Amino acid sequence: MEIFVDESRAGKTVLDVLRRELGFSSKLIKHLKFMERGILVGDAHVTVRYVLSAGEILSLAIEDEVSGEKLLPVDLPLTVAYEDEDVVVPAKPYDMPTHPSFGHYEDTVANALAFRYAELGVPFVFRPVNRLDRNTSGLLLIARNRRAAGTLFASMKRGEIGKLYLAILDGELCDDGGLIETYMRRTAESVILRENCGPDEGGDPARTRYRVLARGGGMTLVCAVPLTGRTHQLRVHFAGLGAPLVGDDMYGRPSELISRHALHSCALSFFTPSTKERVFVVAPLPDDMRVLLDKHFSGVSQQLTEKLFREMMFELGHRGKE
């Protein structure tokens, strides 16, 4: 990463630029300090106390020099919805894990992206900012370098990253929308299953806002914004309302209408690490959920536009900082 020192940066120390302008974490600054060519002005190594002069070029070694050694590049179909020098946002198909795990070392989003960047001759380390269950489709936010990862994780903590989901529920909700507030924990029987619990029963706060878009025929279509990021949060929350996701064999029941739980990460909003500009990304509804919607809610799938998703993300609680 190269930064031109203009008049606004002249007279500042490298530390001023790294911390106050770029928002680098203490961990990343420490990492750069101890790299042989981590912080350069021109071609000379400098410390963070170096005072910058107009016209100089500050170089920072934040890009990966080598790819993740244990990540196998595999040519898999994966659509990239957005990409810049810091971020890549793939639209994950259902039945594809996010990252490698036991039994899934060659069929994940991480494998597909490793192949993509190997073909481009670009080093790649998999740094997911959010994750999706294997059978949840839609958008993932992936950092492409250390600095972007630190910036995006900090942005997430401040509530500046918005995630909007579409879910088809097995049951008809009476309310038109609302806020679900519970505590969630692992069940005693499983390291995978989650459950709602009381505030003093070892759980973490979990909050979801939702709005009903359509109902009928024993089903409900909702937009939902998870205001916290608990594992299986939306699945547990809607099951707690008596309307689990259609096809959710973990918190509801299998369905003959769809081969997985009907949940799609349809929109994502975040600030780019370099330019600080707001980006809004949309993933079209996958075929299996579109077929299900068209069968039970005639014409609804055509109404699911980017404009609606923007409105829903704002209405359901994602504000961020403009």
C-alpha positions as CSV (number, residue, x, y, z in Angstrom):
1,M,0.0,0.0,0.0
2,E,1.5,3.3,-1.1
3,I,0.4,6.7,0.3
4,F,1.4,10.0,-1.2
5,V,2.3,12.6,1.4
6,D,0.4,15.8,0.4
7,E,0.3,19.1,2.4
8,S,-2.4,17.7,4.7
9,R,-0.1,14.9,5.8
10,A,3.2,16.9,5.9
11,G,4.5,17.4,9.4
12,K,2.6,14.4,10.8
13,T,4.4,11.3,12.1
14,V,3.9,7.9,10.5
15,L,2.0,6.9,13.7
16,D,-0.4,9.8,13.2
17,V,-1.2,8.6,9.7
18,L,-1.5,4.9,10.6
19,R,-3.6,5.4,13.7
20,R,-5.7,8.5,13.2
21,E,-6.1,8.6,9.4
22,L,-6.1,4.9,8.4
23,G,-7.5,3.5,11.7
24,F,-4.8,0.8,12.0
25,S,-5.0,-1.3,15.1
26,S,-2.2,-1.5,17.6
27,K,-1.7,-5.1,16.6
28,L,-1.3,-4.3,12.9
29,I,1.1,-1.3,13.7
30,K,3.2,-3.6,15.8
31,H,3.3,-6.1,13.0
32,L,4.5,-3.5,10.5
33,K,7.1,-2.2,12.9
34,F,8.8,-5.5,13.2
35,M,8.7,-6.4,9.5
36,E,12.0,-5.8,7.6
37,R,10.3,-3.7,5.0
38,G,7.0,-3.0,6.9
39,I,7.2,0.8,6.8
40,L,9.2,2.6,4.1
41,V,9.6,6.2,3.0
42,G,11.1,6.0,-0.5
43,D,13.1,2.9,-0.2
44,A,14.3,3.5,3.4
45,H,13.0,1.8,6.5
46,V,11.6,4.4,9.0
47,T,10.0,4.1,12.5
48,V,6.5,5.2,13.4
49,R,8.1,8.4,14.9
50,Y,9.4,9.6,11.5
51,V,8.0,13.0,10.5
52,L,6.6,13.0,7.0
53,S,7.4,15.7,4.4
54,A,5.3,16.8,1.4
55,G,6.0,14.8,-1.8
56,E,7.3,11.6,0.0
57,I,5.8,8.2,-0.6
58,L,4.9,6.1,2.5
59,S,4.8,2.4,1.7
60,L,3.2,-0.1,4.0
61,A,3.5,-3.9,3.7
62,I,-0.1,-4.9,4.4
63,E,-0.6,-7.1,1.3
64,D,0.0,-10.8,1.7
65,E,3.2,-12.0,0.2
66,V,2.3,-15.6,0.1
67,S,-1.0,-17.5,0.1
68,G,-2.3,-19.6,3.0
69,E,-0.3,-22.8,2.8
70,K,-3.0,-25.1,3.9
71,L,-5.7,-23.8,1.7
72,L,-6.2,-25.9,-1.5
73,P,-7.2,-23.9,-4.6
74,V,-10.2,-25.7,-6.3
75,D,-12.1,-24.6,-9.4
76,L,-15.6,-24.3,-8.1
77,P,-18.6,-22.2,-9.4
78,L,-18.8,-19.0,-7.3
79,T,-20.2,-15.6,-8.3
80,V,-18.4,-12.5,-7.0
81,A,-20.9,-9.7,-6.4
82,Y,-18.4,-7.1,-5.4
83,E,-14.6,-6.7,-5.3
84,D,-12.0,-4.1,-4.7
85,E,-8.4,-4.0,-3.5
86,D,-9.4,-4.7,0.1
87,V,-12.6,-6.7,-0.1
88,V,-14.3,-9.4,-2.0
89,V,-18.0,-10.3,-1.6
90,P,-19.0,-13.7,-3.0
91,A,-22.6,-14.8,-3.4
92,K,-22.3,-18.3,-1.8
93,P,-24.6,-21.0,-3.1
94,Y,-26.4,-23.3,-0.7
95,D,-24.7,-26.6,0.1
96,M,-21.3,-24.9,0.1
97,P,-19.4,-24.5,3.4
98,T,-17.8,-21.1,4.1
99,H,-14.4,-22.5,5.2
100,P,-12.7,-25.8,5.4
101,S,-13.5,-28.2,8.2
102,F,-13.6,-32.0,8.8
103,G,-14.9,-33.6,5.6
104,H,-14.9,-30.3,3.7
105,Y,-11.4,-29.5,2.6
106,E,-12.0,-29.0,-1.1
107,D,-15.6,-27.7,-1.5
108,T,-15.7,-24.4,0.3
109,V,-15.9,-20.7,-0.5
110,A,-12.3,-20.5,0.7
111,N,-11.1,-23.1,-1.8
112,A,-13.0,-21.3,-4.7
113,L,-11.5,-17.9,-3.8
114,A,-8.0,-19.4,-3.4
115,F,-8.4,-20.7,-7.0
116,R,-9.6,-17.4,-8.3
117,Y,-6.6,-15.5,-6.9
118,A,-4.1,-18.2,-7.9
119,E,-5.3,-17.8,-11.5
120,L,-4.8,-14.0,-11.2
121,G,-1.3,-14.6,-9.6
122,V,-2.4,-12.8,-6.4
123,P,-1.5,-14.1,-3.0
124,F,-4.6,-14.9,-0.9
125,V,-5.3,-15.6,2.7
126,F,-8.9,-16.3,3.7
127,R,-10.1,-13.7,6.2
128,P,-13.9,-13.9,6.5
129,V,-15.6,-11.0,8.3
130,N,-18.9,-12.9,8.5
131,R,-19.9,-16.6,8.0
132,L,-23.0,-18.4,6.7
133,D,-24.2,-21.9,7.5
134,R,-23.5,-24.4,4.8
135,N,-27.1,-24.4,3.6
136,T,-27.7,-20.6,3.9
137,S,-27.1,-18.9,0.5
138,G,-26.0,-15.4,-0.2
139,L,-23.4,-12.7,0.5
140,L,-20.2,-13.1,2.5
141,L,-17.8,-10.3,3.4
142,I,-14.1,-11.3,3.0
143,A,-11.1,-9.1,3.7
144,R,-8.2,-9.4,1.3
145,N,-5.4,-8.1,3.6
146,R,-4.6,-7.6,7.2
147,R,-5.5,-3.9,7.3
148,A,-8.9,-4.4,5.7
149,A,-9.6,-7.3,8.2
150,G,-8.8,-5.1,11.2
151,T,-10.8,-2.2,9.8
152,L,-13.9,-4.3,9.0
153,F,-13.9,-6.1,12.3
154,A,-13.8,-2.8,14.1
155,S,-16.6,-1.5,11.8
156,M,-18.7,-4.5,12.7
157,K,-18.2,-3.9,16.4
158,R,-19.5,-0.4,15.9
159,G,-22.6,-1.7,14.1
160,E,-21.6,-0.2,10.7
161,I,-22.0,-3.4,8.7
162,G,-25.6,-4.2,7.8
163,K,-26.8,-7.7,6.8
164,L,-30.3,-8.3,5.5
165,Y,-31.8,-11.8,5.1
166,L,-34.9,-13.2,3.4
167,A,-36.5,-16.2,5.1
168,I,-39.5,-18.3,4.3
169,L,-41.1,-19.6,7.5
170,D,-43.1,-22.7,8.1
171,G,-46.2,-21.1,9.7
172,E,-48.1,-17.8,9.5
173,L,-46.9,-15.1,11.9
174,C,-49.7,-12.9,13.3
175,D,-47.6,-9.8,13.8
176,D,-46.4,-7.7,10.8
177,G,-43.0,-7.4,12.3
178,G,-41.1,-6.5,15.4
179,L,-38.0,-7.0,17.6
180,I,-37.0,-10.4,18.9
181,E,-34.9,-10.2,22.0
182,T,-33.6,-13.3,23.8
183,Y,-30.5,-14.8,25.3
184,M,-29.0,-17.7,23.4
185,R,-26.7,-20.6,24.4
186,R,-25.5,-24.0,23.3
187,T,-27.8,-26.8,24.3
188,A,-26.5,-29.3,26.8
189,E,-26.7,-32.2,24.3
190,S,-24.8,-30.7,21.4
191,V,-22.0,-28.3,20.5
192,I,-23.9,-27.4,17.3
193,L,-27.5,-26.8,18.5
194,R,-28.5,-23.4,20.1
195,E,-31.5,-22.5,22.2
196,N,-33.1,-19.5,23.8
197,C,-32.6,-19.1,27.5
198,G,-33.0,-16.7,30.4
199,P,-30.7,-13.8,31.1
200,D,-29.0,-15.7,34.0
201,E,-28.7,-19.1,32.2
202,G,-25.3,-18.7,30.5
203,G,-26.5,-17.2,27.3
204,D,-25.5,-14.1,25.2
205,P,-27.9,-11.4,24.2
206,A,-29.5,-12.0,20.7
207,R,-31.6,-9.4,18.9
208,T,-33.3,-9.6,15.5
209,R,-35.6,-7.1,13.8
210,Y,-38.0,-8.4,11.1
211,R,-40.9,-7.4,8.9
212,V,-43.4,-9.6,7.2
213,L,-43.6,-9.2,3.4
214,A,-46.2,-11.8,2.7
215,R,-48.2,-14.6,4.4
216,G,-50.6,-17.4,3.3
217,G,-50.8,-21.1,2.6
218,G,-49.2,-21.9,6.0
219,M,-46.1,-19.9,5.2
220,T,-44.6,-16.4,5.9
221,L,-42.0,-14.4,4.0
222,V,-39.9,-12.1,6.1
223,C,-37.0,-9.7,5.8
224,A,-34.7,-9.8,8.9
225,V,-31.7,-7.9,10.2
226,P,-29.7,-9.6,12.9
227,L,-28.6,-6.9,15.2
228,T,-26.3,-9.4,17.0
229,G,-24.3,-12.2,15.4
230,R,-25.1,-15.4,17.3
231,T,-24.7,-18.8,15.7
232,H,-28.0,-19.9,14.1
233,Q,-29.6,-16.7,15.4
234,L,-32.4,-16.3,12.8
235,R,-33.1,-20.0,12.8
236,V,-33.6,-20.1,16.6
237,H,-35.4,-16.9,16.8
238,F,-38.1,-17.7,14.3
239,A,-38.4,-21.3,15.7
240,G,-39.0,-19.6,19.0
241,L,-42.0,-17.7,17.5
242,G,-43.5,-21.0,16.4
243,A,-42.6,-20.6,12.7
244,P,-39.2,-22.2,12.0
245,L,-37.6,-21.8,8.6
246,V,-39.1,-24.0,5.9
247,G,-36.9,-27.1,5.4
248,D,-35.0,-26.5,8.7
249,D,-34.4,-30.1,9.9
250,M,-32.5,-28.9,12.9
251,Y,-35.0,-26.4,14.5
252,G,-38.1,-27.3,12.5
253,R,-38.8,-30.1,10.0
254,P,-37.7,-31.2,6.6
255,S,-39.8,-30.1,3.6
256,E,-40.6,-31.8,0.3
257,L,-40.7,-28.3,-1.3
258,I,-37.0,-27.4,-0.7
259,S,-33.9,-29.4,0.1
260,R,-32.5,-27.0,2.7
261,H,-33.6,-24.3,5.1
262,A,-35.1,-21.4,3.2
263,L,-32.7,-18.6,4.3
264,H,-30.8,-16.2,2.0
265,S,-28.4,-13.4,2.8
266,C,-29.8,-11.0,0.2
267,A,-28.1,-7.6,0.9
268,L,-24.9,-6.3,2.6
269,S,-23.9,-2.8,3.5
270,F,-20.4,-1.7,4.6
271,F,-17.8,1.1,4.4
272,T,-14.8,0.3,2.2
273,P,-11.6,0.3,4.2
274,S,-9.6,2.5,1.9
275,T,-12.1,5.1,0.7
276,K,-14.6,5.0,3.5
277,E,-17.4,5.0,1.0
278,R,-20.7,3.2,1.7
279,V,-21.2,0.1,-0.5
280,F,-24.5,-1.7,-0.9
281,V,-24.4,-5.2,-2.5
282,V,-27.4,-7.4,-3.4
283,A,-27.6,-11.1,-4.2
284,P,-30.5,-12.3,-6.3
285,L,-32.8,-14.9,-4.8
286,P,-31.5,-18.5,-5.6
287,D,-33.7,-20.7,-7.9
288,D,-35.0,-23.0,-5.1
289,M,-36.3,-20.1,-3.0
290,R,-37.7,-18.3,-6.0
291,V,-39.7,-21.4,-7.1
292,L,-41.0,-21.8,-3.6
293,L,-42.1,-18.1,-3.5
294,D,-43.7,-18.2,-6.9
295,K,-45.7,-21.3,-5.9
296,H,-47.0,-19.9,-2.6
297,F,-46.9,-16.1,-3.1
298,S,-47.7,-15.3,-6.7
299,G,-45.7,-12.3,-8.0
300,V,-43.8,-11.7,-4.8
301,S,-40.3,-12.6,-6.2
302,Q,-40.6,-9.9,-8.8
303,Q,-41.1,-7.3,-6.1
304,L,-37.9,-8.2,-4.3
305,T,-35.8,-5.3,-5.7
306,E,-32.6,-3.5,-4.5
307,K,-34.8,-0.5,-3.6
308,L,-36.9,-2.7,-1.2
309,F,-33.8,-4.2,0.4
310,R,-32.3,-0.8,1.0
311,E,-35.5,0.3,2.6
312,M,-35.8,-2.8,4.8
313,M,-32.2,-2.6,6.0
314,F,-32.8,1.0,7.1
315,E,-36.2,0.4,8.6
316,L,-35.1,-2.7,10.5
317,G,-32.3,-1.1,12.4
318,H,-29.1,-0.7,10.4
319,R,-28.0,2.9,10.4
320,G,-24.2,2.9,10.4
321,K,-22.4,6.3,10.1
322,E,-22.9,8.2,7.0
